[in-house]
Amino acid sequence: MSIKHMLNQQHTIKTLSFVMLSFSLTACMVGPNYQKPAPEQVGIAEQWHAKLPHGGELKNLAQWWQQFNDPAMTSLIEQAEKNNPSIAKAVGSVREARANLRIQKANQLPTLDGNAGVTRAKSGTSFGGTTTGITTSAGNSEQTTQTASLDASWEIDLFGKIRRGVEASRANLASAEFSWDDARVSLAAEVANAYINLRQCEVLVNVYETELSSNLETDRLTNLKLKAGFVPPSDQMQTEAAIAESETKLETQKSNCAQYVNQLVALTSLPYADVEQQLTANVAQIPMPPADGVPAIPAVTISQRPDVAATERLLNAASANIGVAIAKRLPSISLTGAIGVTSISSQSYNTWSFGPSLSLPIFDGGSGAANVEAARAKYDQALATYRSQVLTAVQEVENALVRVDSITRREVSAEKAEERYSRYFASIQQKYQLGAASLLELEQVRRTLLSSREQLAAAKLERSAAWVALYKAAGGGWQPVENVAETNPEKTTP
């Protein structure tokens, strides 16, 4: 082969490669071009139906728990984000989605494989026949064959099958990242609720301890009156029963508090002693919620919910997969080439090949059309899931707003009732000491006072829990990040 002929072939190959590359870059993409559904298409109204507290502004969503001004709660939430297994699981899903995206992007590039081999062969004695008999000839020749080659192939993305696959993988990655954010939102709310319940439990422990002390004092006075003959023995039995009842309530409440501590230990993955130390470093009181409101536009709030954003990204992935299914039914072109050298003993041979190959689906028994239909059905399912998630989010925000508005008024009434009953009980207790009131009257007022204190503690708990629910419903507790590994380096190591 002449040098001029080889140069002409190389020029032809380069020209063909350039043409195929240009064609692939300008080729169309089959399937629908995704557009995010408009808010009104998925059930987002223009404004909230429930009343907006405090002017309708929500600040510092990313770390809303700091607005409770409770260092122990803030510390426990931060520890939970570092140690809880659910966060580690979500980060693992993000890493998996990133790897899948790299796989899809790699399909856009040519593949190159190298091959090499060495063989040693020996030819032995040969036998032959003649008219005079059998003859032999001694060969015993040995030879070494060495081969080396490079094989390359590249699928031209004529109809966007690979690009749609990249689009789907990119959307799945975004969904995984939003799911990681959602795990943080849920975990922060769960820790906050456990902490608030614990503090309310401790408040009730103080209430029952006060009640027990009061019952013991009443029992002491009753014994004195009994000895003086001013009251019947049944009064002493009644005071002793009241003491036993108070002790039962107190022990039950302490048991409940221990369970909340155990819950915080499980959520933070910290030793029991460490959690207990953080709890005892602060006064046992229910943390007060912030004085901020919520956005006036539901779409603004709902868009900050990572669970909604995650399902919307899955909808995008489902749309892209329709294009992948359609493209698989269409022809595909690949460029293949190889360069090799073969050496046999002292002689060498160079080989090369290059050319396009066409794959044309002709008959598949209807599986291709069924795959397209299945992809469209999955998109419809993803759309329904997205709409359901949005409607659930709107409902949760509306319910949280109703809770906040209602408990604000109920807490004021509960505080007023507790203050009035405290004064009334003090008055009756003084009368009982002077003999102007009966034990039955005193116990009735005591029970009423206890009930009012329990209701006040429940109201304070409900108020804080309502604000936690509101911030969670509004998507609080997360902030978008481009790289999860940068935020959690210890969680993303292979």
Stockholm file with secondary structure:
# STOCKHOLM 1.0

chainA/1-494         MSIKHMLNQQHTIKTLSFVMLSFSLTACMVGPNYQKPAPEQVGIAEQWHAKLPHGGELKNLAQWWQQFNDPAMTSLIEQAEKNNPSIAKAVGSVREARANLRIQKANQLPTLDGNAGVTRAKSGTSFGGTTTGITTSAGNSEQTTQTASLDASWEIDLFGKIRRGVEASRANLASAEFSWDDARVSLAAEVANAYINLRQCEVLVNVYETELSSNLETDRLTNLKLKAGFVPPSDQMQTEAAIAESETKLETQKSNCAQYVNQLVALTSLPYADVEQQLTANVAQIPMPPADGVPAIPAVTISQRPDVAATERLLNAASANIGVAIAKRLPSISLTGAIGVTSISSQSYNTWSFGPSLSLPIFDGGSGAANVEAARAKYDQALATYRSQVLTAVQEVENALVRVDSITRREVSAEKAEERYSRYFASIQQKYQLGAASLLELEQVRRTLLSSREQLAAAKLERSAAWVALYKAAGGGWQPVENVAETNPEKTTP
#=GR chainA/1-494 SS CCHHHHHHHHHHHHHHHHHHHHHHHHCCCCSCCCCCCCGGGTTCCSSCSSCCGGGGCCCCCTTGGGGGCCHHHHHHHHHHHHHCHHHHHHHHHHHHHHHHHHHHHHTTSCEEEEEEEEEEEEECCEEEEETTEEEEECCCEEEEEEEEEEEEEEEECSSSHHHHHHHHHHHHHHHHHHHHHHHHHHHHHHHHHHHHHHHHHHHHHHHHHHHHHHHHHHHHHHHHHHHHTSSCHHHHHHHHHHHHHHHHHHHHHHHHHHHHHHHHHHHHTCCHHHHHHHHHTSCSCCCCCCSCCCCSCHHHHHTTCHHHHHHHHHHHHHHHHHHHHHHTTSCEEEEEEEEEEEEETTEEEEEEEEEEEEECCCCCTTHHHHHHHHHHHHHHHHHHHHHHHHHHHHHHHHHHHHHHHHHHHHHHHHHHHHHHHHHHHHHHHHHHHHTSSCHHHHHHHHHHHHHHHHHHHHHHHHHHHHHHHHHHHTTCSCCCCSCHHHHCGGGSCC
#=GC SS_cons         CCHHHHHHHHHHHHHHHHHHHHHHHHCCCCSCCCCCCCGGGTTCCSSCSSCCGGGGCCCCCTTGGGGGCCHHHHHHHHHHHHHCHHHHHHHHHHHHHHHHHHHHHHTTSCEEEEEEEEEEEEECCEEEEETTEEEEECCCEEEEEEEEEEEEEEEECSSSHHHHHHHHHHHHHHHHHHHHHHHHHHHHHHHHHHHHHHHHHHHHHHHHHHHHHHHHHHHHHHHHHHHHTSSCHHHHHHHHHHHHHHHHHHHHHHHHHHHHHHHHHHHHTCCHHHHHHHHHTSCSCCCCCCSCCCCSCHHHHHTTCHHHHHHHHHHHHHHHHHHHHHHTTSCEEEEEEEEEEEEETTEEEEEEEEEEEEECCCCCTTHHHHHHHHHHHHHHHHHHHHHHHHHHHHHHHHHHHHHHHHHHHHHHHHHHHHHHHHHHHHHHHHHHHHTSSCHHHHHHHHHHHHHHHHHHHHHHHHHHHHHHHHHHHTTCSCCCCSCHHHHCGGGSCC
//
